[in-house]
Amino acid sequence: MVVHRPPDSRLLTNLIAHEKEYTKHFASLFPLSHAALASLSAYSAASPSENPYSSTSGSPAQVLAAIVDVLAGADDALQRYLHVVEKWREQLASLKELEDDVSAILRDREILVTRVIKLSKAQKSGRDSRSSFILHPGGSSASFSSLPSTANSITIGSTGSKLAHAQAELQGCENHLAEKERELAARRISVVREGLGARCRALVDCGWVWGEMGKQGLRALQSLSGGLSESRGTSYG
């Protein structure tokens, strides 16, 4: 006999709630970042247009404008990572829905099991009553004593029909439950493998972009010192 254990969704619900809070606060950073970049852009526009170290090197205004682009590129990479995290949360929510489906089927199964048990007891009680009457008819007339027996037969037949129907419903529920439990087990694995796999790949991509943006920013900043950086032998490739 298969033992069905109802899924406990409390830990999954807790995870979804905290992922939601995480993405909410993560997303709230971007308006602040955009405002800061806008301020930096305005500051760059008012910065000197000439480099005091070298007339051929980048000016503070040019370098600051380049840094604004660098930081905006870093923000774009973060937003792509946030998008993947939000998709992971959506996958968790779909997993929660499937767990709820299984729990609902388990509740239906309990109702059907209770019904089958009651009908089985009712059928047994009817048979016992009929057997008792046959052994102890309690009347002298055979035709008179046969009437309750006929009524009992009708009752037993009706109960038996209801029992057969309930058993068929229970069997159908068991099959549906087994199918949903297999689907749930497979979904749990796929959500972890695909959802967290995409999140880790997004981390790699974000890290690569940040590294490239950082190098680009450092190259732009080098031009402010002109020949001084060359004398130190500093280079960013």
Secondary structure as GFF3:
##gff-version 3
##sequence-region A 1 237
A	DSSP	alpha_helix	10	45	.	.	.	ID=ss1
A	DSSP	alpha_helix	60	135	.	.	.	ID=ss2
A	DSSP	alpha_helix	142	190	.	.	.	ID=ss3
A	DSSP	pi_helix	191	196	.	.	.	ID=ss4
A	DSSP	alpha_helix	197	225	.	.	.	ID=ss5
A	DSSP	alpha_helix	227	232	.	.	.	ID=ss6
###
